[in-house]
Every structure is written in C-alpha cells, then in structure tokens.
Amino acid sequence: MRLPLALLATATAVAVTLTGCTAAPDPEATAGASSDLIEVEGDFGQEPRVDFPTPVSPAETQCTEIIEGEGDRLVAGQQALVGLAVYNGTTGEEIDVNGFGDQEPVPILLSEGGLPGIRKGLSCASEGSRVVIVAPPADAFGEEGNAQLGIEPDDSLVMVFDVHRAFLLKANGAPQIARDGFPAVVTAPDGRPGITVPDTEPFESTEVEVLKAGSGAVVEDGDQVVVHYTGVLWDDNSVFDSTWERNGPTAFVVAEGEGSQVVPGFAEALIGQKVGSQVGVVIAPEDGYGDAEQAGIPAGSTLFFVIDILGVV
C-alpha cells in the first residue's frame, strides 16, 4: 500500500537560537506562471478536480492561493490538518489524494527536514486556504526520486492543499506567577522552555501550575491534544524528552482512565486547561512510571514537564 505523501513531510524540527522577537516572515513561495496554469474546481473541503498541461517545469516552488484563508500564514515548525491532492507534474499521474469529504484531515508538519516544496508552498497559506503548489525536482524528491511513488529524479510535483486547521506554534496565554518552591521556567521567544528544578525534596503528590493562561477551547477527558513539551528529572534537572528537540509538536489522547496515551500525571495536567496555556506539572512516581525504569528514566523518579497546549484535534 502506498504511503501518504504527508507522512514524508514530518521530520526533525530546526533548532532556533534564543533571539529577540521578529516580525512574521514573508512567504517562501509566491504565485508564478506554473502555479497559475493549474486549474482547480470544487468546494473547499471536497476532493478537487485538478487539470494541468504536462510537463509542469517550475524553476522554483510557486504557490497560488485559490480560496483565501484567514489569520496568519503558516510558518516552519507549525502543525496543520489538511486535505491534500498530489500529482506527478511531469506525467500528470495522481500520487495521493487524502483528507477530503468524509475522510479525516491529514496531520502535516511544516518542517525543514521534510519536502522543501511543501514547507515553502504552505507558507503562503493560512487556515481556510486552498492553495496550488508546484515544486521543482530539487524541492520535491531530488536526485533520488521516489520509486515507490513512481517519481523519477527529474519529476516535479503539483499539489493542492485545503488547510482545515492550523495549530499554535507555542503557548500564547498570559503569564502567571507560580507558587514558591515550584520549578522555575523561562521561555525563549520561539517558545522553547528553560527549566530549573529547585535543590529541594520534590512534592509528595502530583502538582499542576498554570504558567501561561490561554483562552481557547477547554481540554476534555478523552480529547486528542496537540502539544509541545519538555520533561526533566527532578533529581538532576536533566532533560529526558522534548518535542522541541525532535519531531516538532505531537498529539496524544488524554483521559482519566482507559484510552489515555500518556501517564496519569500528564493527563491530569491537561484535562480542564485551555488551548494556548502553558502548564507545569510535577509528577509523583505513582502518577508517572512508578517503580519501573522507562527509557532511561530511573525507577521511582519524580518528573517535571512544561507543556504548551497548541490545540484540540
């Protein structure tokens, strides 16, 4: 079975230096002669009817917005839910059509490690956009092509994306003051947290503090939640896991009982909170991994997580 092309777009997020705030970047792609050649018919959210002359041979990635979206344009590191229709721009053959009509939208991450054409092209889109993207071989599968998808090294791509949802890049809530004795958290402009655990005995039970109070939808028991997080060991402040250092935001089902995809303390920290919030949670061993060693986490460890709530799927 053919792998959805969107899966090829997820990859390691790029490290961002701790610099001051900057204005939103300009789109990495704009409309051009090649993208304007693509004819697309149909309503947003429904499978599009796509027609174009072959071969499509753009010199660089181009993007034409067919249906105008609202809000900020998408940027690198952002996660979105999309419908996608992808074609070989040289032969006209369909490669993948997914996420339209009754199908669930496809999660996609605008990553430096994915196909450059997707990241560049979607930078001209926002939530609610339908866009046409044409990508030259260098911004598609490059010199290796993709035999599984029937793409030769010199083949371009033609893509149509409907952007259903665009999740936050980072928590955007109002800063709050945490209680005395709670780990200190400072946040870089890109959202990456710096954590200092106090040199004291940990709390005896799981404790949650809202570090930034968001104003979005409330996370409910059983929701799938898109988050950024960093986890450290209380004993030595060492980072054992961080989405900021690997694949970008991730999504978990959080529940009070059966069906939860996270440890109980992590779920407790999120349920009842609002999208846009940043929460800190000290997780006692009984609400974490207990007396079992887990992926390098010593048995009986107290954990501390900083979690940015980016959206509810």
N, C-alpha and C positions, 0 to 999 in steps of 0.2 A: 504494500500500500504506500502511496506517495506521501511523504511528509509535508504538512502545510508549510508554505513558504514563510509564514510569520514566525515559525519556530526558529528559523535561521537568523532572525533579527535580534534575538536575545543574546547578550554577551556581557562580559565584564564591564562595569561602569568605569568611566575615566576618573582618575583622582583629580580633585580640584584643589588648588592651592588656597590657603587662607588669606584671601584678599578682601578688599572692601567691596561694597555693593556696586553693581554696574547696571546700566540700562539693559533692557531686553535686547538680545542680539537680533540683527537683521536676518531674514530668511536666507538659508544656504542655497536656495534654488528659486528661480522666478520663471514666469511663462516664457515660452520661446516658440519658434516655428514648428518644432517637432511635437511639443505637447499640445499646441493648438490644432494640430492635424487630427487628433484623436476625437472621434465622435462618440458621445456617451448619452444614452437616453434612459429614462426611467426615474422613478421617485427615490429620494433618499431612503436608505434602509432596505430597498428592494434590489434584487440582483440586476445589475445594469446590463444594457445592451451596448456592446462596445464594437466599434468598427474603425479600422485604420488601414492605410495602404502600407504595404511592406516593400522593402525593409524600412524600419524607422531607425535612423542613424544619427542620434544627437551627439554633438561634440562634448556636451556636459549635461549633468542632470537638470531637467526642467520640470516645473510644476505649474499646472493651470488649475485654479480653483473654479469648479463648475457650479457648485452650490456653496454660497457664502456661509461660513460658520460665525460663531460669536465668541467673544472673550479673547484671551491671549493666545498667540500662536504656540504650537508645540515646540519644545526645545529638547536638546540632548539630555538623556537621563530620565525623561518623563515616560510614564506608562499610560497606555490608552487602550480602549476597547474599540475594535474596528470591524467593518466588513471589508473584504479585500477580493479583488479580481486581478489576476496576474497572467500576463501573456508573454510569449517569446516575441520580441519586437522585430526579429529578423524573419521568422517564418509565419508569425501570426497565430501559432498554436496556443491553446489555452493550457496554462500550467496549474493554476489553483484558483478556485472560486469558493469562498467560505465566509460565513458570518452575516449572510443576508436573509431577509424574510423571517421564517420561523427558526432559523439557526441562531445559536448563541454567538454574540460577537467574539472576536478573537483577541486575546490579550497580546499586546506588542510593546516592546521597549525600544525607544529611540536611543540606540547605543552606538558608541564609537566602534565597538567590536562587531557589529552586525553589517548588513549590506549598506554601504555608504549611500546608495541611491534612495533607500527607504528613509534613512535619517535626514538626508538633505531635502528630499521631496516633501516629507511631512512637516518640515519646518515652516512651510507656507500655509499649513492648515491649522484649524482650531476646532473646538468641539462644535459639531454640527456641519462641518465641511464635507463636501465631496470633492476630491481632487484627482486629477490625472497626473501621473508621474511617468516620465520617460528617463531611463538611465542607460548610459553607455556601458560597454563591457567592463570598463575599469571600475565603475560604481555598482556593477552587478556581481557576477561571479568571477570576473577577472580571467587571467590566463589559464586557469584550471577548468573553467566552465563548471557544469554540474551534470554528469552523465545520467544520474538518477532522474533528473527533471528534464532531460533531453536538451540541455543548453550547452552549446558549443562556446569555446573561449571568445569568439568574436560576436556573440549574440547580445543584443540589447534587451532591455525589459520594458514593457508597457504595463503600468499598474493603475488601478482605480481603487481608492480608499474612501470609505464612509467612516468618519470619526464619530462614533456614538458617545463615547465618554473620554474625558481627559482628566487624569488624577493629579492631585497636587504633587509638586516636586518635593515639598518639605512642609512641616507643620507651620501654619501661619497664624496661630492664635495669639492672644495677648499674654505676655509673660506674667507668671505668678511667682510668689515667694514661697519656697519650700520650708518645711519645719527645720529646727535646729537638729543637727546630727544626721540629716539626710545627705546622701552623696551630692557633691557639687557638680553642676552641669553647665558648661558654657557651649554656645552654639556658634559655629563658623557661618559666614554669610551664605555658603552653599547648603547649610542645614546639618552638616556633619557635627556630631556632638563630641566634646571633650569631657571626660568623666574623671572625677577624683573621689574615691571612696575614703571616708574618714578612718583614721587609725584607731578604731574602737570596735567593741564587740557588735555584731550585727543585731538587728531587731530580732525578737524571738518569733515573730509571725510575719506573714506577707503584708507589706505596707505599700500603698499607692499614693503618689503625689502628682497632681496636675502641674506641669511645668509651664505649659502654654495652653490657654483655654480657647479651644476652637468654637465655631458657631455653626458647624454643618450638621449633617444627619447624625442621629444617635446610633451607636453600635448596639445591636440587639443580640441576644442569645441565639446562636446558630448562624450569624452573618458570616460571609466571607469578606475579610477586611484587607485592604491594600496598605502595607506598612513599610517604613524604613525602621531599622532598629540596630542598636549595638548592645551586646551583652558582655559584662565583665564579671570576674570572680571577686567576691568581697574580700577574700583573704589577701590578694596581692594586686588587685586592680588591673589584672591582665585581661585583654580582650580575647574572648574565645569564639565570638561570632559577630559578624557585622555585615548587613546588606550594603552598607556604604563602601565596603572594600571588595565586593564581588559582583553579583549579577544585578545590582540595582534593586528597586522595590520588589517585594514579594507579596503573596496573598495567602492567608490562612483562614480556615473556618475556626471561629472561636465559639466555644459552647461550655456551659457549666458541667456537662456530663458527657455522655456518649456522643461521638461525632466530632469532638474537638480535635484539631490538628496541632495543638500546642499544649504545653504543660499547664496545669491548672492555674498557677500564679500569673502566667502570661495572659490567659483568657480573662481572669479576674480584673487585670489591669485595664482591659479594653472595653468589656461589656459595660454599657451605660455612659461611655465617654462620647464626645462629639468629634466628627471629622474636622481636621485642622488642629486638633490638640496634640501636644507632646506630653507624654506621661512617663514618669519614672516609677519603677516598681522594684522593691527589694523582695525577692522570692526566697522564702524559707525552704530548706531541703525537702520538707514533706509536700510542698506545692511545686517542687521542681523535679529533680531526678532522684531524690531520696538517697538511699544507701548504695545505689548502683553507679559505677563510673560510666560516663556517657561522652564519647567522642573527645576524650582528653579532659573532661570536667571531672575532678576528683569526687569520689563518693562523699555524700554529706555536705556538699557545697551550698553556701548561700550565694545567690546570683543577684546581679543588678542589671536591669535593662532600661535603656532610654528608647522609647517607641514613638515615632511620628505616625499619626493616623491620617493616611492620604486619601482614603475613600472606602466606600462600601460597595461591593460589586452587586 
